[in-house]
């Protein structure tokens, strides 16, 4: 009988710890989402600078070719300019 009680306590403690971890993860995700939603929108030039940096890094990591980066940056520049 004692082993069953220990097993039950262990299972319920593990389940509670898992629930707390899940809740903490959800709270952290909500905080990140809120910070993104409520952050000010960057102007077009800073957005394009960020895009250029990201694409340069992708080329350096051989994730995309330089030609793909150039075409994608031109396409995004048109879209970002259209938003402004």
PDB file as gemmi writes it, atoms N, CA and C in Angstrom:
CRYST1    1.000    1.000    1.000  90.00  90.00  90.00 P 1                      
ATOM      1  N   UNK A   1       0.823  -1.190   0.000  1.00  0.00           N  
ATOM      2  CA  UNK A   1       0.000   0.000   0.000  1.00  0.00           C  
ATOM      3  C   UNK A   1       0.867   1.254   0.000  1.00  0.00           C  
ATOM      4  N   UNK A   2       1.960   1.213   0.727  1.00  0.00           N  
ATOM      5  CA  UNK A   2       2.847   2.370   0.816  1.00  0.00           C  
ATOM      6  C   UNK A   2       3.444   2.715  -0.550  1.00  0.00           C  
ATOM      7  N   UNK A   3       3.807   1.704  -1.329  1.00  0.00           N  
ATOM      8  CA  UNK A   3       4.382   1.951  -2.658  1.00  0.00           C  
ATOM      9  C   UNK A   3       3.370   2.624  -3.578  1.00  0.00           C  
ATOM     10  N   UNK A   4       2.105   2.215  -3.465  1.00  0.00           N  
ATOM     11  CA  UNK A   4       1.072   2.837  -4.283  1.00  0.00           C  
ATOM     12  C   UNK A   4       0.926   4.314  -3.937  1.00  0.00           C  
ATOM     13  N   UNK A   5       1.003   4.632  -2.666  1.00  0.00           N  
ATOM     14  CA  UNK A   5       0.886   6.027  -2.237  1.00  0.00           C  
ATOM     15  C   UNK A   5       2.059   6.847  -2.761  1.00  0.00           C  
ATOM     16  N   UNK A   6       3.257   6.308  -2.688  1.00  0.00           N  
ATOM     17  CA  UNK A   6       4.444   7.007  -3.182  1.00  0.00           C  
ATOM     18  C   UNK A   6       4.338   7.190  -4.695  1.00  0.00           C  
ATOM     19  N   UNK A   7       3.879   6.159  -5.373  1.00  0.00           N  
ATOM     20  CA  UNK A   7       3.720   6.234  -6.817  1.00  0.00           C  
ATOM     21  C   UNK A   7       2.691   7.296  -7.189  1.00  0.00           C  
ATOM     22  N   UNK A   8       1.587   7.351  -6.458  1.00  0.00           N  
ATOM     23  CA  UNK A   8       0.546   8.343  -6.711  1.00  0.00           C  
ATOM     24  C   UNK A   8       1.081   9.753  -6.489  1.00  0.00           C  
ATOM     25  N   UNK A   9       1.794   9.958  -5.393  1.00  0.00           N  
ATOM     26  CA  UNK A   9       2.352  11.283  -5.085  1.00  0.00           C  
ATOM     27  C   UNK A   9       3.350  11.693  -6.161  1.00  0.00           C  
ATOM     28  N   UNK A  10       4.164  10.762  -6.594  1.00  0.00           N  
ATOM     29  CA  UNK A  10       5.152  11.054  -7.636  1.00  0.00           C  
ATOM     30  C   UNK A  10       4.459  11.440  -8.938  1.00  0.00           C  
ATOM     31  N   UNK A  11       3.433  10.675  -9.324  1.00  0.00           N  
ATOM     32  CA  UNK A  11       2.701  10.977 -10.562  1.00  0.00           C  
ATOM     33  C   UNK A  11       2.008  12.322 -10.486  1.00  0.00           C  
ATOM     34  N   UNK A  12       1.332  12.592  -9.395  1.00  0.00           N  
ATOM     35  CA  UNK A  12       0.594  13.855  -9.289  1.00  0.00           C  
ATOM     36  C   UNK A  12       1.546  15.042  -9.196  1.00  0.00           C  
ATOM     37  N   UNK A  13       2.681  14.854  -8.541  1.00  0.00           N  
ATOM     38  CA  UNK A  13       3.671  15.930  -8.464  1.00  0.00           C  
ATOM     39  C   UNK A  13       4.245  16.220  -9.847  1.00  0.00           C  
ATOM     40  N   UNK A  14       4.535  15.164 -10.595  1.00  0.00           N  
ATOM     41  CA  UNK A  14       5.042  15.339 -11.960  1.00  0.00           C  
ATOM     42  C   UNK A  14       4.016  16.028 -12.841  1.00  0.00           C  
ATOM     43  N   UNK A  15       2.765  15.641 -12.712  1.00  0.00           N  
ATOM     44  CA  UNK A  15       1.702  16.254 -13.506  1.00  0.00           C  
ATOM     45  C   UNK A  15       1.553  17.726 -13.146  1.00  0.00           C  
ATOM     46  N   UNK A  16       1.625  18.037 -11.861  1.00  0.00           N  
ATOM     47  CA  UNK A  16       1.511  19.430 -11.429  1.00  0.00           C  
ATOM     48  C   UNK A  16       2.692  20.248 -11.936  1.00  0.00           C  
ATOM     49  N   UNK A  17       3.880  19.682 -11.893  1.00  0.00           N  
ATOM     50  CA  UNK A  17       5.056  20.384 -12.390  1.00  0.00           C  
ATOM     51  C   UNK A  17       4.927  20.644 -13.884  1.00  0.00           C  
ATOM     52  N   UNK A  18       4.406  19.677 -14.618  1.00  0.00           N  
ATOM     53  CA  UNK A  18       4.189  19.861 -16.047  1.00  0.00           C  
ATOM     54  C   UNK A  18       3.177  20.954 -16.322  1.00  0.00           C  
ATOM     55  N   UNK A  19       2.122  21.009 -15.536  1.00  0.00           N  
ATOM     56  CA  UNK A  19       1.102  22.041 -15.712  1.00  0.00           C  
ATOM     57  C   UNK A  19       1.669  23.423 -15.416  1.00  0.00           C  
ATOM     58  N   UNK A  20       2.497  23.528 -14.389  1.00  0.00           N  
ATOM     59  CA  UNK A  20       3.119  24.807 -14.049  1.00  0.00           C  
ATOM     60  C   UNK A  20       4.066  25.243 -15.165  1.00  0.00           C  
ATOM     61  N   UNK A  21       4.839  24.304 -15.697  1.00  0.00           N  
ATOM     62  CA  UNK A  21       5.760  24.627 -16.789  1.00  0.00           C  
ATOM     63  C   UNK A  21       4.997  25.084 -18.026  1.00  0.00           C  
ATOM     64  N   UNK A  22       3.889  24.425 -18.318  1.00  0.00           N  
ATOM     65  CA  UNK A  22       3.068  24.813 -19.469  1.00  0.00           C  
ATOM     66  C   UNK A  22       2.495  26.206 -19.263  1.00  0.00           C  
ATOM     67  N   UNK A  23       2.017  26.480 -18.069  1.00  0.00           N  
ATOM     68  CA  UNK A  23       1.462  27.804 -17.782  1.00  0.00           C  
ATOM     69  C   UNK A  23       2.538  28.878 -17.888  1.00  0.00           C  
ATOM     70  N   UNK A  24       3.728  28.594 -17.395  1.00  0.00           N  
ATOM     71  CA  UNK A  24       4.821  29.563 -17.473  1.00  0.00           C  
ATOM     72  C   UNK A  24       5.202  29.831 -18.919  1.00  0.00           C  
ATOM     73  N   UNK A  25       5.227  28.794 -19.739  1.00  0.00           N  
ATOM     74  CA  UNK A  25       5.544  28.958 -21.155  1.00  0.00           C  
ATOM     75  C   UNK A  25       4.483  29.803 -21.839  1.00  0.00           C  
ATOM     76  N   UNK A  26       3.229  29.568 -21.509  1.00  0.00           N  
ATOM     77  CA  UNK A  26       2.139  30.340 -22.106  1.00  0.00           C  
ATOM     78  C   UNK A  26       2.228  31.812 -21.721  1.00  0.00           C  
ATOM     79  N   UNK A  27       2.551  32.070 -20.463  1.00  0.00           N  
ATOM     80  CA  UNK A  27       2.686  33.455 -19.999  1.00  0.00           C  
ATOM     81  C   UNK A  27       3.850  34.134 -20.718  1.00  0.00           C  
ATOM     82  N   UNK A  28       4.963  33.428 -20.859  1.00  0.00           N  
ATOM     83  CA  UNK A  28       6.120  33.997 -21.551  1.00  0.00           C  
ATOM     84  C   UNK A  28       5.784  34.291 -23.012  1.00  0.00           C  
ATOM     85  N   UNK A  29       5.099  33.373 -23.666  1.00  0.00           N  
ATOM     86  CA  UNK A  29       4.712  33.575 -25.066  1.00  0.00           C  
ATOM     87  C   UNK A  29       3.775  34.772 -25.202  1.00  0.00           C  
ATOM     88  N   UNK A  30       2.848  34.915 -24.273  1.00  0.00           N  
ATOM     89  CA  UNK A  30       1.924  36.043 -24.311  1.00  0.00           C  
ATOM     90  C   UNK A  30       2.667  37.361 -24.105  1.00  0.00           C  
ATOM     91  N   UNK A  31       3.665  37.357 -23.238  1.00  0.00           N  
ATOM     92  CA  UNK A  31       4.445  38.570 -23.003  1.00  0.00           C  
ATOM     93  C   UNK A  31       5.224  38.970 -24.253  1.00  0.00           C  
ATOM     94  N   UNK A  32       5.803  37.998 -24.925  1.00  0.00           N  
ATOM     95  CA  UNK A  32       6.536  38.284 -26.164  1.00  0.00           C  
ATOM     96  C   UNK A  32       5.580  38.801 -27.231  1.00  0.00           C  
ATOM     97  N   UNK A  33       4.432  38.173 -27.368  1.00  0.00           N  
ATOM     98  CA  UNK A  33       3.452  38.610 -28.358  1.00  0.00           C  
ATOM     99  C   UNK A  33       2.986  40.037 -28.074  1.00  0.00           C  
ATOM    100  N   UNK A  34       2.750  40.346 -26.819  1.00  0.00           N  
ATOM    101  CA  UNK A  34       2.318  41.695 -26.456  1.00  0.00           C  
ATOM    102  C   UNK A  34       3.402  42.720 -26.758  1.00  0.00           C  
ATOM    103  N   UNK A  35       4.654  42.355 -26.507  1.00  0.00           N  
ATOM    104  CA  UNK A  35       5.731  43.308 -26.781  1.00  0.00           C  
ATOM    105  C   UNK A  35       5.854  43.569 -28.275  1.00  0.00           C  
ATOM    106  N   UNK A  36       5.569  42.570 -29.099  1.00  0.00           N  
ATOM    107  CA  UNK A  36       5.625  42.749 -30.550  1.00  0.00           C  
ATOM    108  C   UNK A  36       4.457  43.605 -31.024  1.00  0.00           C  
ATOM    109  N   UNK A  37       3.271  43.311 -30.517  1.00  0.00           N  
ATOM    110  CA  UNK A  37       2.073  44.029 -30.943  1.00  0.00           C  
ATOM    111  C   UNK A  37       2.146  45.498 -30.551  1.00  0.00           C  
ATOM    112  N   UNK A  38       2.632  45.785 -29.358  1.00  0.00           N  
ATOM    113  CA  UNK A  38       2.632  47.151 -28.859  1.00  0.00           C  
ATOM    114  C   UNK A  38       3.924  47.916 -29.150  1.00  0.00           C  
ATOM    115  N   UNK A  39       4.872  47.293 -29.843  1.00  0.00           N  
ATOM    116  CA  UNK A  39       6.096  48.012 -30.179  1.00  0.00           C  
ATOM    117  C   UNK A  39       5.817  48.953 -31.344  1.00  0.00           C  
ATOM    118  N   UNK A  40       6.509  50.096 -31.371  1.00  0.00           N  
ATOM    119  CA  UNK A  40       6.259  51.043 -32.460  1.00  0.00           C  
ATOM    120  C   UNK A  40       6.733  50.469 -33.799  1.00  0.00           C  
ATOM    121  N   UNK A  41       6.050  50.837 -34.854  1.00  0.00           N  
ATOM    122  CA  UNK A  41       6.398  50.369 -36.189  1.00  0.00           C  
ATOM    123  C   UNK A  41       7.616  51.150 -36.671  1.00  0.00           C  
ATOM    124  N   UNK A  42       8.609  50.429 -37.162  1.00  0.00           N  
ATOM    125  CA  UNK A  42       9.820  51.070 -37.656  1.00  0.00           C  
ATOM    126  C   UNK A  42       9.537  51.771 -38.979  1.00  0.00           C  
ATOM    127  N   UNK A  43      10.303  52.818 -39.255  1.00  0.00           N  
ATOM    128  CA  UNK A  43      10.124  53.501 -40.531  1.00  0.00           C  
ATOM    129  C   UNK A  43      10.685  52.642 -41.658  1.00  0.00           C  
ATOM    130  N   UNK A  44      10.352  53.000 -42.890  1.00  0.00           N  
ATOM    131  CA  UNK A  44      10.696  52.180 -44.054  1.00  0.00           C  
ATOM    132  C   UNK A  44      12.202  51.977 -44.196  1.00  0.00           C  
ATOM    133  N   UNK A  45      12.990  53.007 -43.943  1.00  0.00           N  
ATOM    134  CA  UNK A  45      14.441  52.871 -44.138  1.00  0.00           C  
ATOM    135  C   UNK A  45      15.058  51.905 -43.132  1.00  0.00           C  
ATOM    136  N   UNK A  46      14.602  51.945 -41.893  1.00  0.00           N  
ATOM    137  CA  UNK A  46      15.150  51.011 -40.903  1.00  0.00           C  
ATOM    138  C   UNK A  46      14.656  49.587 -41.163  1.00  0.00           C  
ATOM    139  N   UNK A  47      13.432  49.465 -41.668  1.00  0.00           N  
ATOM    140  CA  UNK A  47      12.932  48.131 -42.023  1.00  0.00           C  
ATOM    141  C   UNK A  47      13.754  47.542 -43.155  1.00  0.00           C  
ATOM    142  N   UNK A  48      14.056  48.345 -44.169  1.00  0.00           N  
ATOM    143  CA  UNK A  48      14.847  47.865 -45.299  1.00  0.00           C  
ATOM    144  C   UNK A  48      16.276  47.550 -44.869  1.00  0.00           C  
ATOM    145  N   UNK A  49      16.821  48.320 -43.946  1.00  0.00           N  
ATOM    146  CA  UNK A  49      18.171  48.027 -43.440  1.00  0.00           C  
ATOM    147  C   UNK A  49      18.176  46.669 -42.752  1.00  0.00           C  
ATOM    148  N   UNK A  50      17.134  46.389 -41.982  1.00  0.00           N  
ATOM    149  CA  UNK A  50      17.019  45.095 -41.315  1.00  0.00           C  
ATOM    150  C   UNK A  50      16.863  43.958 -42.313  1.00  0.00           C  
ATOM    151  N   UNK A  51      16.077  44.191 -43.354  1.00  0.00           N  
ATOM    152  CA  UNK A  51      15.890  43.177 -44.400  1.00  0.00           C  
ATOM    153  C   UNK A  51      17.226  42.897 -45.079  1.00  0.00           C  
ATOM    154  N   UNK A  52      17.962  43.952 -45.397  1.00  0.00           N  
ATOM    155  CA  UNK A  52      19.256  43.791 -46.060  1.00  0.00           C  
ATOM    156  C   UNK A  52      20.224  42.981 -45.199  1.00  0.00           C  
ATOM    157  N   UNK A  53      20.247  43.284 -43.897  1.00  0.00           N  
ATOM    158  CA  UNK A  53      21.120  42.544 -42.974  1.00  0.00           C  
ATOM    159  C   UNK A  53      20.737  41.072 -42.921  1.00  0.00           C  
ATOM    160  N   UNK A  54      19.436  40.816 -42.836  1.00  0.00           N  
ATOM    161  CA  UNK A  54      18.958  39.429 -42.758  1.00  0.00           C  
ATOM    162  C   UNK A  54      19.279  38.659 -44.033  1.00  0.00           C  
ATOM    163  N   UNK A  55      19.090  39.301 -45.172  1.00  0.00           N  
ATOM    164  CA  UNK A  55      19.374  38.634 -46.440  1.00  0.00           C  
ATOM    165  C   UNK A  55      20.867  38.396 -46.626  1.00  0.00           C  
ATOM    166  N   UNK A  56      21.693  39.355 -46.211  1.00  0.00           N  
ATOM    167  CA  UNK A  56      23.143  39.168 -46.284  1.00  0.00           C  
ATOM    168  C   UNK A  56      23.565  37.972 -45.442  1.00  0.00           C  
ATOM    169  N   UNK A  57      22.992  37.874 -44.265  1.00  0.00           N  
ATOM    170  CA  UNK A  57      23.304  36.738 -43.386  1.00  0.00           C  
ATOM    171  C   UNK A  57      22.854  35.418 -44.023  1.00  0.00           C  
ATOM    172  N   UNK A  58      21.686  35.412 -44.641  1.00  0.00           N  
ATOM    173  CA  UNK A  58      21.191  34.200 -45.296  1.00  0.00           C  
ATOM    174  C   UNK A  58      22.106  33.784 -46.444  1.00  0.00           C  
ATOM    175  N   UNK A  59      22.634  34.757 -47.178  1.00  0.00           N  
ATOM    176  CA  UNK A  59      23.571  34.452 -48.264  1.00  0.00           C  
ATOM    177  C   UNK A  59      24.862  33.885 -47.684  1.00  0.00           C  
ATOM    178  N   UNK A  60      25.356  34.489 -46.599  1.00  0.00           N  
ATOM    179  CA  UNK A  60      26.588  34.015 -45.963  1.00  0.00           C  
ATOM    180  C   UNK A  60      26.447  32.582 -45.457  1.00  0.00           C  
ATOM    181  N   UNK A  61      25.244  32.230 -45.022  1.00  0.00           N  
ATOM    182  CA  UNK A  61      24.990  30.875 -44.524  1.00  0.00           C  
ATOM    183  C   UNK A  61      24.599  29.906 -45.637  1.00  0.00           C  
ATOM    184  N   UNK A  62      24.652  30.382 -46.872  1.00  0.00           N  
ATOM    185  CA  UNK A  62      24.279  29.584 -48.044  1.00  0.00           C  
ATOM    186  C   UNK A  62      22.843  29.069 -47.980  1.00  0.00           C  
ATOM    187  N   UNK A  63      21.979  29.862 -47.374  1.00  0.00           N  
ATOM    188  CA  UNK A  63      20.566  29.500 -47.322  1.00  0.00           C  
ATOM    189  C   UNK A  63      19.849  29.939 -48.594  1.00  0.00           C  
ATOM    190  N   UNK A  64      20.315  31.029 -49.191  1.00  0.00           N  
ATOM    191  CA  UNK A  64      19.793  31.527 -50.456  1.00  0.00           C  
ATOM    192  C   UNK A  64      20.981  32.029 -51.278  1.00  0.00           C  
ATOM    193  N   UNK A  65      20.746  32.193 -52.582  1.00  0.00           N  
ATOM    194  CA  UNK A  65      21.810  32.725 -53.430  1.00  0.00           C  
ATOM    195  C   UNK A  65      21.762  34.251 -53.397  1.00  0.00           C  
ATOM    196  N   UNK A  66      22.832  34.860 -53.885  1.00  0.00           N  
ATOM    197  CA  UNK A  66      22.873  36.323 -53.926  1.00  0.00           C  
ATOM    198  C   UNK A  66      21.792  36.863 -54.861  1.00  0.00           C  
ATOM    199  N   UNK A  67      21.556  36.165 -55.960  1.00  0.00           N  
ATOM    200  CA  UNK A  67      20.522  36.587 -56.905  1.00  0.00           C  
ATOM    201  C   UNK A  67      19.134  36.536 -56.265  1.00  0.00           C  
ATOM    202  N   UNK A  68      18.876  35.486 -55.488  1.00  0.00           N  
ATOM    203  CA  UNK A  68      17.588  35.385 -54.793  1.00  0.00           C  
ATOM    204  C   UNK A  68      17.427  36.520 -53.797  1.00  0.00           C  
ATOM    205  N   UNK A  69      18.500  36.844 -53.095  1.00  0.00           N  
ATOM    206  CA  UNK A  69      18.457  37.934 -52.110  1.00  0.00           C  
ATOM    207  C   UNK A  69      18.139  39.262 -52.791  1.00  0.00           C  
ATOM    208  N   UNK A  70      18.772  39.508 -53.923  1.00  0.00           N  
ATOM    209  CA  UNK A  70      18.552  40.765 -54.646  1.00  0.00           C  
ATOM    210  C   UNK A  70      17.097  40.877 -55.099  1.00  0.00           C  
ATOM    211  N   UNK A  71      16.561  39.807 -55.683  1.00  0.00           N  
ATOM    212  CA  UNK A  71      15.169  39.815 -56.154  1.00  0.00           C  
ATOM    213  C   UNK A  71      14.193  39.987 -54.989  1.00  0.00           C  
ATOM    214  N   UNK A  72      14.448  39.260 -53.893  1.00  0.00           N  
ATOM    215  CA  UNK A  72      13.546  39.331 -52.748  1.00  0.00           C  
ATOM    216  C   UNK A  72      13.585  40.718 -52.109  1.00  0.00           C  
ATOM    217  N   UNK A  73      14.786  41.294 -52.009  1.00  0.00           N  
ATOM    218  CA  UNK A  73      14.900  42.634 -51.432  1.00  0.00           C  
ATOM    219  C   UNK A  73      14.174  43.660 -52.290  1.00  0.00           C  
ATOM    220  N   UNK A  74      14.277  43.537 -53.605  1.00  0.00           N  
ATOM    221  CA  UNK A  74      13.575  44.466 -54.496  1.00  0.00           C  
ATOM    222  C   UNK A  74      12.062  44.331 -54.337  1.00  0.00           C  
ATOM    223  N   UNK A  75      11.591  43.093 -54.224  1.00  0.00           N  
ATOM    224  CA  UNK A  75      10.156  42.862 -54.050  1.00  0.00           C  
ATOM    225  C   UNK A  75       9.664  43.454 -52.727  1.00  0.00           C  
ATOM    226  N   UNK A  76      10.427  43.224 -51.665  1.00  0.00           N  
ATOM    227  CA  UNK A  76      10.033  43.772 -50.361  1.00  0.00           C  
ATOM    228  C   UNK A  76      10.116  45.291 -50.342  1.00  0.00           C  
ATOM    229  N   UNK A  77      11.108  45.850 -51.007  1.00  0.00           N  
ATOM    230  CA  UNK A  77      11.234  47.306 -51.055  1.00  0.00           C  
ATOM    231  C   UNK A  77       9.988  47.909 -51.691  1.00  0.00           C  
ATOM    232  N   UNK A  78       9.495  47.284 -52.741  1.00  0.00           N  
ATOM    233  CA  UNK A  78       8.268  47.763 -53.375  1.00  0.00           C  
ATOM    234  C   UNK A  78       7.075  47.688 -52.449  1.00  0.00           C  
ATOM    235  N   UNK A  79       6.970  46.613 -51.715  1.00  0.00           N  
ATOM    236  CA  UNK A  79       5.844  46.461 -50.780  1.00  0.00           C  
ATOM    237  C   UNK A  79       5.941  47.443 -49.624  1.00  0.00           C  
ATOM    238  N   UNK A  80       7.145  47.581 -49.082  1.00  0.00           N  
ATOM    239  CA  UNK A  80       7.316  48.501 -47.943  1.00  0.00           C  
ATOM    240  C   UNK A  80       7.093  49.936 -48.393  1.00  0.00           C  
ATOM    241  N   UNK A  81       7.569  50.304 -49.578  1.00  0.00           N  
ATOM    242  CA  UNK A  81       7.352  51.651 -50.109  1.00  0.00           C  
ATOM    243  C   UNK A  81       5.865  51.896 -50.346  1.00  0.00           C  
ATOM    244  N   UNK A  82       5.153  50.853 -50.745  1.00  0.00           N  
ATOM    245  CA  UNK A  82       3.717  50.985 -50.972  1.00  0.00           C  
ATOM    246  C   UNK A  82       2.926  51.204 -49.697  1.00  0.00           C  
ATOM    247  N   UNK A  83       3.466  50.732 -48.567  1.00  0.00           N  
ATOM    248  CA  UNK A  83       2.791  50.898 -47.269  1.00  0.00           C  
ATOM    249  C   UNK A  83       2.950  52.290 -46.724  1.00  0.00           C  
ATOM    250  N   UNK A  84       4.042  52.940 -47.068  1.00  0.00           N  
ATOM    251  CA  UNK A  84       4.370  54.245 -46.484  1.00  0.00           C  
ATOM    252  C   UNK A  84       3.513  55.353 -47.036  1.00  0.00           C  
TER     253      UNK A  84                                                      
END                                                                             
